[in-house]
């Protein structure tokens, strides 16, 4: 049996799974908002895991491994969570040591992008590929790299922190940097673009479907903008076109640099591909080397909304 913890800036989940030939069966899952101080949140996760194990009559000793997937940066070698921008206060947290002492089983920690890359490689859209890149594209923006059939994490476990790349001198803020890739291409970044565009329109007396007045600006989200775009609102469609443009700029760099067979885009891309892909591909076809573009497929996550669940449990399979 497998135990997984998926730790994100917006929500967390505790998962129990069972490894089967070529797959992982999800036995149970309990999700919760990430709304407590760090060590209180970890205690809640651990207590929830113990309750679920008892409910499903799974002894701690029967666990082959525990996987922890968390937003980076972190050190898998040292077992530390290192101040992720979307987890304020989670500074140098020794979560592997804490989990090992609590459950008495081997524990593997990886950033969420690496974990999702492994899950997609083994069980999702990346099956059969040896060179691929997975981008989270959710609350934040990070990447996991499978190169020559191996997870590549870099000398300091910081490979794939692509959200920190600056794409413009000015722009929405992500990863603590104005104009960053995460600023343009993440849930929070899309909300920032949407707020900016809505303010522009409202100040000249034009209606915006996802924001009725200036007082509603703080309520704007990537989801509300997408819903308006799918319903035909032109400002909302322009927000996603702009996001797709910067997504294309970043992917052009990665295609030229890595020459991957496959790029897998998670979360938001899977839900809004039709809004993002035209501008994204227009930029890629203009900017990236044509032979590398021809060799690279760009697809949504095959595990769709379950990729985060499978990510944590996939790490657990690598403990033994």
N, C-alpha and C positions, 0 to 999 in steps of 0.2 A: 504494500500500500504506500501511497505517496501523500505528503502534506505540502501545501503551497501557501505562501503569503504574497499577495499582490499589493504593493504599497504605492499609492499615487497621491498627487497633490490635491485631488478632489475627493477621491474615495479609495477605500482599501477593501480587500476581500480575503477570506480564509477559505481554502479549498482542500478537499480530500479527493484523491483520484486513485485509479487502479490501472496499472500498466497492462495492456493487452498486446498481442502481436500486431505491430505496425500502428498502434494508436494508444491513446489514453482515455479511459472512461471516467467521466466526471461523476463522482459519487454524491457529493454535496458541495454547496457553496453558500457562504453568508457574506454579504457585502455591507459596508457601513461607511458613513462620511468620515473624512479625515478632519475631525473637528476638535481634537483634544491635544494638549501639549504632548511632546514626543514620547516621554516615558509612560505617561498615562495611556497613550494610544497603543503603544507596544504591549502593555499589560492587557488592554482590552482585546487585542488580536490573539495573544497567547491564551487568555482565558476562554475566548470563543473557540479556539482550536481544541482545547481540552474538552469543552462541552460537546462539540461536534464528534470528536473521537469517541467519547463515551456513548453518545446517542447512537452511533453506528457500530458500536461494539468493536472498535479498532484499538488494539493495545498500542501504546507508544513503541513497544519493542518490535511490533510487526511493521513499523515504518522503515522502508528501505532508504529513504532520504527525505530531506526537507529542502524545498527550493524557495528562495526569497527573491522576488523581482521588485526592483525599486528604481525610481528616477535617479539618474546620476547627477553629479559625479559621485563615485564611490570607489572603494578599493576591495575587489573580491579577494585579493591575496591576504589582506589584513582583516577582512571581514567588517569593514567600517563603511557607514554611510557618511558622506563628506559634503554637508551643506548644499543639498540640491536647491535650486532657485524656487521650485514649487513646493518645497517642504521647509518652511521657515522654522528655524530652531533645531532642525535635525543635523546637528554639528558633531562630527566625529563619534557617531553612535555605534558602539560595539555590538551590533545586532546578531552577528554570527555567534559570538561568545554567549550572549544572552539566550539565544535559541538552543544552543548545544547544552547549556546547563539546565534549561527548563525541560527539554524533551529527551535528552540523552541519545540523540541520533545525529548522523552526519548532516551538515548544513552547507548549502552552496548559495552564495549571494552573487547576483549579477545585476547590472543596470537593466532597466526594462527593455531598452532597445535590443541589447544583446540577447536577452531572454526570449524576446519575441522573434528575433532572427533565427534562433535555434528552433523554436516551435514551428515557425513557418517552413524552415528547411527540412525538418523531420516529418511534420504532419500536415503542412498546408501547401501554399502555392509554390514553395521552393523545393518540393520533392524532386529529386533527380538532377538538381543543379549543384554545381560546385563553386560558383562565383556569383554571389548575390549580395544585395544591400537591402536592409529593411529600415524604413523610417516610421517612427511612431505616429507623428502628425495628430496628436491629441491635445491634452492640456499643455504639453510642451512639444519640442521637436528634438529628437535624438535619432541616432542610427546604430544599427548592428551590422557587422560585416562578416560574411562567410567567404573566405578567400582560399582557393585551392582546397576546398573541402574541410576547412577548419575555421573555428571562431577566432577572429583576430581582434584582440582587445588593446594592443599597444603596450609599451614598456611600463606605463603608469596606470593602466586600466582606463585610459581616457580616450582611446580611439573611438571615433563616432560621435563626439560631442559637436555635431554639425550645427546645432542651433545657435552656437556662439559666433558663427561666421557672419561678418558684416556684409550685407548686400547693397546697402545704400548709406549715404552719410547721415540722412535723417529718415525717420520712419517710426513705426510702432516699436515698443520696447519689449524684448524677450531676452531671457538669459542675462538680464542686467545690461543690455546693450541696445541702444537705439538703432533701428535699421537692420537688425540681425535677421537671420533666416527664421529663427523662432518667433521674432517679432512679426514677421509677415505671414508665417505659415504655422499657426497653432490656434487652438480655440480662443485663447486670450488675445492673440494678435489679430485674428479676424474680427473679434469684437471691437478692438481699438480702431481698426480701419472703418468698420461700420459706424462707429460713433463719430469719427471724423467726417465721413461722407454725409451722414445724417445731419450733422451740424451745418455743413455747407448748404444743403438743400433747404433746411428749415429757415436759415437766415435770409433766404431770398423768397420765402413764402411758398415753397414747393412741398408737396406731401411725400412722406416716406412711409411705406407700409409697416415697417418693423419698428418705427419710432414716431409717435404722434406729436411729441413736443420735446423741448430741450430738457424738461424735467425727467423724461423717460430715458435719457441717454445712459445712465448707469445700469439700466435694466437690459440693455442690448447684449445679445449673446450670439455666438456663431450659429447656434441652432435657430434662433429667431430670424436671423438674416437669411439662412438657407431656406427656411419655410417661405419667407417672402419672395426669395428669388425663384423658387419653384412655382410660386403663384403668379410670377410675371413682373414683379417690381423691378424696374430698371436700375435703381440705385443699389438694391441688394445684389442684382446680377453683376454690377460693376465692382462691388466689393470682392466677390469671388473671382471675377476676371483678374483683378489686381493681385489677389493671392496666387492664382494660377500662374500669372506672369513671373512672380518671384520664385515660385516653386520650380518653374522651368529654368530660370537662371541658375539656381542651385544645382538642379539635377544635371544641367549641362556641364558644370564643373566636375561633378562626380563621374559622369560618363567618360569624359576626357581623361580623368585621372586614373580611374580604376578599370575601365573597359569591362564592366560586369555583364553577365548574361541576363540578369534579371534585377529589377528594382521593384520592391514590394512596398506599397504605401498603406499605412494603417488608418484606423479610426475615421477621421473626417473625410479622407479621400474616398473611402468605401461608400460613404453616405452621400457625397457630393461630387462624384467623378464627372458627371455630365456638366457641372458648373465650372470645374477646374481644368479639365483635360484640354479643351481647345486652345486656351492661352498658353498652357504648359507646353504642349507639343509645338506650337508656333515658335516659341522661343528656342526649344531644344533643336528643332530642325534648322534654325538659323545659326545657333551658337556652337553646338557640339559637332565634333568630327563625324562626318556622315557614315563612315564604315563602323564606327563604334555605336552610333545610333541604330544602324541597321541590325547590329548584333544583340541589342538590348531590348528586352520586353519590359514594359512598365505596367504593373497590375495592382489591383487592390488586394489586401490580405485575404488569403484563402480561408483562414479560420474566422474571418469577419469579426463579429463582436466578442467571440470567445478567445481571441488571440491572447489576451491578458491572462485568462485562466490557464490556458495551455502553456503559457510562458513559464509561470511559476512551477507548474507540475513537471514541465520538461526539464527544468533545472534539477528537480528532485530525482529524476531518473539518472542523472549524471553523478550522483553522490557515491554510488557503490563502486 
